[in-house]
Amino acid sequence: MIQSLTSAIGALQVQSERLNIHAHNIANLNTPGFQAQIPAQQTAIAGGVQLSAVTTSKTPGTPIDSEKPTETNNVDLIAETVGTITALRAFEASAKVIKTSDEMLKIITKI
């Protein structure tokens, strides 16, 4: 019971971080030269998930003006939207695990 709660809480934290990263990327959609961040998660040793790395995208942006070296950002709005939806659904699933564990604990303690 405790393991499921620990895993779900860890997953909530990871998905919250992923949501923050995607929101940060989307917020900087019109910032010239901004480099998108890419979150990566992996299975934790003790179970559950953990944020393994946050890397900066190396994909070049498109030039704003052929005369100047300034580039636009490299944020892909579609990829960020999909990442946001995926993180949100994973967050909801983790919250459901906590709710179900709580309900099971209530049933067990009544006996």
Secondary structure by P-SEA (a helix, b strand, c coil): caaaaaaaaaaaaaaaaaaaaaaaaaaaccccbbbbbbbbbcccccccccccccccccccccccccccccccccccaaaaaaaaaaaaaaaaaaaaaaaaaaaaaaaaaac
